[in-house]
């Protein structure tokens, strides 16, 4: 679950892109739709390899082999391919029982433009003072602009000393569990949204599954913003849906009618 009361991150610090090849999701990108999300500001170049290697076995499992999320859209202005994290998205969507993998790809676009070392909303406090975390440790981190739970039971993204792992070097021993490792960041985000869904179902009965998705991702941006099955964070959700619709069209993904 994302830390409470976060506004949509509008200012991100983007570092140098490092892309070891693993869990690849396609060949070169091709065209954009309407000159929009797939290719901002006429950018060129790009990479299709996801950072990290823990999901390489997914190819053999068949979950990522066909890559139903693949768009073949042109790279973004920062050189990032929108297809670069398809494998971990698919794997973790399955792991947490979420109904729509493409929505997480769209969230990553909105949150970080697929930049693994993006940092936003520094200074957010939440439960951080009690854990003695710094402003940087309490920030919105990585491709999903989420972060580990302070004071929680999960060790995902946490060093043995109880502080967030902020390593940005894929060659470091701490990279495996770093909040900037896209596989860790995506798991933090998807697991948080799955947790939000469970909370919404407990609070508001009788909503459709698609409504619960919109409620859960709205709370991911601003926790507590959901008020009912139809009253939720539409400003954030609509930004996500703009990317979702384009990516679904480009890939042939069976889009939900949110």
N, C-alpha and C positions, 0 to 999 in steps of 0.2 A: 504494500500500500504506500503510495506516495505521501510524503510528509504533508501535513494539513495546510490548506489555504495558500496554495501556490498559484500565482497568476501565470498566464501563458508566457513562456520565456520568449522575450523579444530581442534580447541581446545575448549572443553566445560568443564565447572565446573559442576560436577554432585553431587547433594546432596543426602541426605537420602531419600529413597523411602517411601512414605506414601500413603496407598491405602485403603481408606474407600470404602465399597462395595456399588456401585450404578451403574445403567445402565449397568449391566453385559452383557458380550458378548460371554460367552461360558464356557464350562467345561475345564478340564485340557488340556494342549497342548500335541501334540503327536510327530510327526516326522518333520524333516527338509528336504529340497530339496537340494541335492548335498552338504550338510554341509555348506551352505552359509549363507545368510542373516538371516534366521530364527533362527540360533543358533550359534552365534559368540563365538569362543574360548571355545567351549564345556561347556557353562554355563548351569545351572540347576535351578530349582525352577521357580517361576513366579506367576503372579497375573492376573486375568481376570476382576477385578472390576475397572471401571473408577472412577476417583476422581470427586466429586461433585454430585449434585442430580437434577439439573434443567431439565434434559432430561428424567427423569423416566417415564413421561407420554407418551413418544414416543413408549414404549412397547404396550400400549393400542391402540395407533394410528396405529400400525402395521408396522411402518417404520423400527423399529429395531428388531421386533419380530423374523424374520427368520435369520437376520444378514447375508446378502449375502457377506459381506467382510470377514467373519470368515475363517481363514486359518488352525487352529489347529496345527500350527508350534510350535516347541519347543521354550521355552523362550530364550531371548537373554542373553549375558554374564552378564548383570546387573540384571537379574531376571525378566525383564519386558516381559510381553506377548505382541506380536504384534497385538493382537486382543482386547486390553484393552480399546481403545477409539473408537471402531466402531460405537457406538450409536451416540455420538456427531458429528462424521464425517458425518454419514448419514443424520442426522437432519440438519446440517448446509450446507451441499451440496445442499439439497433441498431448504433451506431458501434463498440461494443466487443464485439459478438457475444454478449451475455448472453442466456440463454434465457427470462428471466421479468422483465418490466418492473415488475410489481406488487410484487415483493419490495423494490424500491428505494423505492417509495412508503411501504411499511410501515416500512422502516428510517428514513426521514425523520421519520415520526411518533415512533418510539422515541427518536431522537437529539435532535430539536429542536422537536417539535410544529409544524413547518413555519415556524419563526421564522428569518428570514434572517440576523440578526445575533447568534445564540446563540453563547455562548462557554462551554466546559467544560474540565475537567481541566487547568487551568493549572499550570505547573511541571513538566509531563512533559519529560524531558530527551532521551532517545534520542540522535540525532546532533547535536542543537542546539548543545551547547557548542563543538564544533569549527567550527560555522558562525557562532558569536558571535550567536546569536539570543536574544532575550529570552524570559521565561516566557510572555508574551502571544503571541509569534510561534510558540511551541512548543505552544500550546494546541490543543484540539479546536475547530474553527471552523465556523461556518455551519450550513446546514440538514442536512448529513450529518456534522457534527462530525469532519471529517477535516482535512486540511491539506496543503500542498505538501511535497515531498521535500526534506530538507536534504542538500545535497551531491549531489543527483541531476542528471540531464541535462535534465529537463523544466523549462520556464519557466512552466508553468501555475501561476498564483497567486503568481508571484515578480516583484519589482521589478527594474529594471536593476542595483541595488546588491547583489542577491543575497539580499535579505530578503523575507519574505512581504509581499504587498500586503494591508493590513488596512483599506482604505478602506471606509467604511460609507455614503458619500454617492453615490447613484445618478447625481447630476449631475456628479460629479468625473471628470476625465480618467483617473484611475487605477481607476475603478469597473469598467471592462471586464474587467480581469484580477484583480479583488479576490477574495480567498478568501471574502468575504461575498456576492459576486454569486452568486445561487443557481445560475446556469448553470455557473459555475466550480466551485462547491462540489459540485454533483451530478456533474460530470465527474471531479473529484478522487476522489470516493467510488466511483463506478462503475468508473473505470479501476483504482483500487486493488483492488477486489473481483475484477475480471477478472484482475488480476495474481496475486491470491491463488489463484484457480481454476487458473491455469496452474501455479503452484508445487505445489498439491495434486496435480494430475494427474501431475506429474513425480515426486513423492514416493510417492504411493499409487495404484497402478494397479488397474483393475477396479472402481472405484466407479461408481455410477449418476450421471447428470448432476445429479439432484436432491440426491444426497449431496454432490457437489462444491459445489453452491450453499450448502448448510448449512455445509460445512467452510470455504468462502471467507468467508461473512459472519460466522461465528464468529471467524475470525482477524482480521476487520476490527475487531471489538471488543477481542479479546485475542490479539495476534499470537503464533503458536506453540501455540495451545490445541488445535489439531487433532492427534490421535494416530493416527487410522485412519479408514476409511470410516464407522465407526459411533461413534467416540469423538471428539467435538468439543464446542464450547461451547454446550451445549443450553440453559443458562440464558438467554443472550442470544438465541439462535435462537428459543426459545419466546416470548419477548416480542415479537419481530418477527412471528412467525406468528400471534399473537393479532390484531394489526392486519391482517395479510395476509388472514386468513380473513374478517374483517368487510368489508374493502374489496372483496374478490373477490365476496362474496355481493351486496353493494350494487350493484356495477357489472355483474355477469354475466360477470366475467373467468373464463376457464377455469383454475381454480386447480390447481396441482400438488399431488400428494398427498405432501407432505413428511413 
